Amino acid sequence: MGTIETQVAVVGAGPAGLTLATLLHQRGVACVVIDKFRRDQLVARSRAGFLERRTARLLDHLGRSKRLHAEGLPHTACEFRCDGEVVRLDYADLCGGIPSFVYPQHELVADLLDGYVSDGGAVLLGRPVVGLGTERALPVVRCADGTVVRAEVVVEAAGQYGPVRAALPADAFTQYDVRHGVRLLGVLAQTPPFAPHTVYGQHRDGFAGQMLRSAEVTRLYLEVPPGESLEDWPEARIWRELDARLALPPGALRRGPVLERSLVEMRTWVVEPMHLGRVALVGDAAHIVPPSGGKGMNLAMADAADLAAALGRHFCEDSAGDLGEVLAAYSRRRLADVWQVQEFSHFMLHLQHGPLPGAPDAGYLEKLRRARLFRLRDDPAYARAFLERYMGPELPPGL
Ligand SMILES: Cc1cc2nc3c(=O)[nH]c(=O)nc-3n(C[C@H](O)[C@H](O)[C@H](O)COP(=O)(O)OP(=O)(O)OC[C@H]3O[C@@H](n4cnc5c(N)ncnc54)[C@H](O)[C@@H]3O)c2cc1C
């Protein structure tokens, strides 16, 4: 308990919050990271796994990529399957020596958190933030245990339902919230991948896919019909449907213990602007992309890198400058990237999922989906442009 004074209070110790705090701390800007979870809970949240090349470069820059390079899997190909057709896109030669990686999000969070703490970074774990206030014209963050953190800037990195934006006037923001009507059963299984790359399979019963996580653990997805719940998906049905929808020969996908099962709704959400007064939003606190493109964590860390550079310049070189304009410029730059990634994720969503059953133009939309898929197979320039976006942009200079 008590009051802590700092320059930047970061609410949320996920990939976005920890990237921001690490960069600020390395730059000499005082910051405190607060999370409702303890360390053991933070490093047990298995979610993303696909790291764009800019994210790998960012971890190199932070000095936090030792385990990524030792244990991560370079990711250089993806494959679409549709009615016996296989469209495989190999982008090893496009990478220019900087591949994308597969590395589980919870390992990345552990690397960032442990590195930040061992460098002397300030962190308050197991402390839910319950409110935002103002004292002497500065924002203050209030924790459930009575701790107060007074800062010059508060950054919400606490996901869509974080406590900071919730305390701000709703009419200060425009929200775009779209439900795509598709739900996926996400399964984390202790089984080796059946192919050494990502596989997206389209079948008349719905999507099925494989995303790599490690040599022993694989994330598998199945599109779930409307109205069904986790109880409708016992393990035997999961394996049977994966084999059928991905046209796998018997034994190709080894049955292993299911470590986790969850239902994920495909949705898009963006809040504009990504700041108000002395508060900035980063990562899932400002935008959610459907996981079809594997972009959410990459986008979250790109926000953090941009904001850290801007705040570093402000606090270390130009503290007389207008902080409001610094945050407004951050929001403008990031929203341009956010909407590019939303557009790509929307494209991927509709490439992977056929039209909803009963949709009025279902036959026509399905023909368009296949036309795009076969153009990826037949037109190298189109495939190259697609893969450039799949791998994500280069890390911008000026970190
Ligand atoms: C099944 C699944 C698969 C995915 N696959 C990919 C992928 O392959 N590639 C990719 O790039 N992205 C993927 N994503 C998206 C990715 O996981 C998120 O975009 C990413 O976690 C966002 O990071 P963040 O730091 O913004 O938020 P989070 O990781 O959600 O971190 C927010 C933190 O805030 C804390 N917090 C929340 N409320 C409070 C409070 N009141 N007080 C204090 N702390 C609080 C939470 O405990 C948490 O630690 C996937 C997501 C899911 C669900």
The ligand as an SDF file (V2000), in Angstrom:
LIG
                    3D

 53 58  0  0  0  0  0  0  0  0999 V2000
   -6.5330  -18.4260  -28.9120 C   0  0  0  0  0  0  0  0  0  0  0  0
   -5.7400  -17.2050  -29.3180 C   0  0  0  0  0  0  0  0  0  0  0  0
   -4.7180  -17.3310  -30.2630 C   0  0  0  0  0  0  0  0  0  0  0  0
   -3.9720  -16.2230  -30.6550 C   0  0  0  0  0  0  0  0  0  0  0  0
   -2.9660  -16.3750  -31.5960 N   0  0  0  0  0  0  0  0  0  0  0  0
   -2.2050  -15.3060  -31.9510 C   0  0  0  0  0  0  0  0  0  0  0  0
   -1.0570  -15.4520  -32.8290 C   0  0  0  0  0  0  0  0  0  0  0  0
   -0.7160  -16.5500  -33.2980 O   0  0  0  0  0  0  0  0  0  0  0  0
   -0.3050  -14.3390  -33.1220 N   0  0  0  0  0  0  0  0  0  0  0  0
   -0.6140  -13.1220  -32.5850 C   0  0  0  0  0  0  0  0  0  0  0  0
    0.1090  -12.1420  -32.8800 O   0  0  0  0  0  0  0  0  0  0  0  0
   -1.6780  -12.9570  -31.7350 N   0  0  0  0  0  0  0  0  0  0  0  0
   -2.4720  -14.0060  -31.3950 C   0  0  0  0  0  0  0  0  0  0  0  0
   -3.4970  -13.8550  -30.4810 N   0  0  0  0  0  0  0  0  0  0  0  0
   -3.7620  -12.5320  -29.8960 C   0  0  0  0  0  0  0  0  0  0  0  0
   -2.8070  -12.2180  -28.7260 C   0  0  0  0  0  0  0  0  0  0  0  0
   -2.8480  -13.2400  -27.7580 O   0  0  0  0  0  0  0  0  0  0  0  0
   -3.1960  -10.8710  -28.1030 C   0  0  0  0  0  0  0  0  0  0  0  0
   -3.3540   -9.9260  -29.1370 O   0  0  0  0  0  0  0  0  0  0  0  0
   -2.1180  -10.3950  -27.1060 C   0  0  0  0  0  0  0  0  0  0  0  0
   -2.1830  -11.1490  -25.9100 O   0  0  0  0  0  0  0  0  0  0  0  0
   -2.3110   -8.9110  -26.7650 C   0  0  0  0  0  0  0  0  0  0  0  0
   -1.3440   -8.5350  -25.8170 O   0  0  0  0  0  0  0  0  0  0  0  0
   -1.6450   -7.3700  -24.7730 P   0  0  0  0  0  0  0  0  0  0  0  0
   -0.3900   -7.2030  -23.9780 O   0  0  0  0  0  0  0  0  0  0  0  0
   -2.2250   -6.2020  -25.4610 O   0  0  0  0  0  0  0  0  0  0  0  0
   -2.8230   -7.9360  -23.8380 O   0  0  0  0  0  0  0  0  0  0  0  0
   -2.8690   -9.2090  -22.8960 P   0  0  0  0  0  0  0  0  0  0  0  0
   -1.9310  -10.2570  -23.3340 O   0  0  0  0  0  0  0  0  0  0  0  0
   -4.3170   -9.5620  -22.7750 O   0  0  0  0  0  0  0  0  0  0  0  0
   -2.3540   -8.6670  -21.4850 O   0  0  0  0  0  0  0  0  0  0  0  0
   -3.1680   -7.8400  -20.6830 C   0  0  0  0  0  0  0  0  0  0  0  0
   -2.6950   -7.9180  -19.2410 C   0  0  0  0  0  0  0  0  0  0  0  0
   -3.4770   -6.9910  -18.4740 O   0  0  0  0  0  0  0  0  0  0  0  0
   -3.7880   -7.5660  -17.2300 C   0  0  0  0  0  0  0  0  0  0  0  0
   -4.9950   -6.9350  -16.6770 N   0  0  0  0  0  0  0  0  0  0  0  0
   -6.2550   -6.9920  -17.1680 C   0  0  0  0  0  0  0  0  0  0  0  0
   -7.0980   -6.3210  -16.3600 N   0  0  0  0  0  0  0  0  0  0  0  0
   -6.3460   -5.8120  -15.3440 C   0  0  0  0  0  0  0  0  0  0  0  0
   -6.6430   -5.0340  -14.1790 C   0  0  0  0  0  0  0  0  0  0  0  0
   -7.8860   -4.6310  -13.8850 N   0  0  0  0  0  0  0  0  0  0  0  0
   -5.6270   -4.7140  -13.3600 N   0  0  0  0  0  0  0  0  0  0  0  0
   -4.3460   -5.1040  -13.6250 C   0  0  0  0  0  0  0  0  0  0  0  0
   -4.0200   -5.8620  -14.7000 N   0  0  0  0  0  0  0  0  0  0  0  0
   -5.0060   -6.2020  -15.5490 C   0  0  0  0  0  0  0  0  0  0  0  0
   -3.9860   -9.0480  -17.5550 C   0  0  0  0  0  0  0  0  0  0  0  0
   -3.7880   -9.8420  -16.4080 O   0  0  0  0  0  0  0  0  0  0  0  0
   -2.9100   -9.2900  -18.6210 C   0  0  0  0  0  0  0  0  0  0  0  0
   -1.7040   -9.7620  -18.0610 O   0  0  0  0  0  0  0  0  0  0  0  0
   -4.2610  -14.9520  -30.0770 C   0  0  0  0  0  0  0  0  0  0  0  0
   -5.2760  -14.8190  -29.1130 C   0  0  0  0  0  0  0  0  0  0  0  0
   -6.0170  -15.9340  -28.7340 C   0  0  0  0  0  0  0  0  0  0  0  0
   -7.1010  -15.7740  -27.6950 C   0  0  0  0  0  0  0  0  0  0  0  0
  1  2  1  0
  2  3  1  0
  2 52  2  0
  3  4  2  0
  4  5  1  0
  4 50  1  0
  5  6  2  0
  6  7  1  0
  6 13  1  0
  7  8  2  0
  7  9  1  0
  9 10  1  0
 10 11  2  0
 10 12  1  0
 12 13  2  0
 13 14  1  0
 14 15  1  0
 14 50  1  0
 15 16  1  0
 16 17  1  0
 16 18  1  0
 18 19  1  0
 18 20  1  0
 20 21  1  0
 20 22  1  0
 22 23  1  0
 23 24  1  0
 24 25  2  0
 24 26  1  0
 24 27  1  0
 27 28  1  0
 28 29  2  0
 28 30  1  0
 28 31  1  0
 31 32  1  0
 32 33  1  0
 33 34  1  0
 33 48  1  0
 34 35  1  0
 35 36  1  0
 35 46  1  0
 36 37  1  0
 36 45  1  0
 37 38  2  0
 38 39  1  0
 39 40  1  0
 39 45  2  0
 40 41  1  0
 40 42  2  0
 42 43  1  0
 43 44  2  0
 44 45  1  0
 46 47  1  0
 46 48  1  0
 48 49  1  0
 50 51  2  0
 51 52  1  0
 52 53  1  0
M  END
$$$$
